[in-house]
Every structure is written in C-alpha cells, then in structure tokens.
Amino acid sequence: MALDSLFHFALKPDGIYGRVLRFFLTIILPMTVIASFPARLVFGKITWWEIVWSFVATGIMLAVSRVLWKYGLKRYESASS
C-alpha cells in the first residue's frame, strides 16, 4: 500500500517537483527516471549531460551489483548440504 502511493509520484513528470524531492525520486529511488526519461528523450527535451549521467550511473550501479553478487556467492552455504 505504501509503495503504491509512492509509485504515484512516478506518474507525473519530474519537472513539477522541487529540487530535494526530485533528487530523492531520481537518485535514491529512481522511479522518475524510469517514467520520464524515455518520454523526454523521444520529445527532445533532454540534455546531453543527462544522457551522459545516465550511462555513468548505470555503470556505477552495475559495478556495485556485481561486487555484491560476488560477495554473496562467496558467503553462500547450501541449505541442503
């Protein structure tokens, strides 16, 4: 129920929010990126800096997820053995 209310923020374009809320919804919980980035790209309302930043952020998240995955695999112990 709480997540449902939170996802309603993603239905609106991120330009209507203030700086703090936009930062939270874009960086901490990337819901507005998922909702508004493709539409802004299609309509040409995106800057080159946002495109570069999206690739950099994607690379960082990929690296962090890979490190966490490898850490989890090292510490994994089978439940049936």
N, C-alpha and C positions, 0 to 999 in steps of 0.2 A: 504494500500500500504506500509506504513512504517512497519507494523507488518509482512507483507510478507517478506520484506527484512531482518527483524530481525530473522525470523524463518529459514532463510538460514544458520545462524550460527549453528543451531541445527543439520543440516545435516552432519556436519563434526565432527570427534571425538574431545573430549575436550582437548586431549593432545597436539594439534597443537597450542593452544592459549597460550599467556603469562599468568603470574600469575594474573594480575589485571583483564584482560578480562575473564579469566577462573572463577575467584571469582564472577564477575558480572553475568555471564551466569549460574553459578551453584547455587549461594546463592540468589542473588537478583531476577533474572529471571531464574528459574530452568529448562530452556529448554535443556541444555546439559545433565542434569541428566536423563531426560525423554528419550532422544535419545540414550545416550551412556551407561548408567548404565546396562540395561538388556544385551546388547551385550557383555560388558566387563565381566559380571557375567557368561555368558554362556561359554566364551572362557577362563575363569580362570585368567583374568588379573585385578582382583580387590583384594584389601587388606581387611583384617578383620576389619581394622579401618574404611574404607569407608562403610562397611556394618553396623557397629555399629552406625556410624554417621548418616546414612540414617534413621535408626529406631529412633534415638534421634530427628532428625529434623522433622520427621513425627509426633512424639508425641507432639513436640512444636507447630507445625502448627495446629494440631488437637485441642489442648488446646486453642490456640488463636482464632481459628474459632468458637469454642463452646462459648467462652466468648463474642465474637462479635455477635453471633446469639442470645444469651440470652439478651444482651443489646438491640438489635434491636427489639426483641419480647416485651420487657418492654415498649419501646417507640412507639410501633406500634399503630396507630389510623386508624380505618377503614375509607375508603373513602366514603362508602355508608351510614354510620350511622350518 
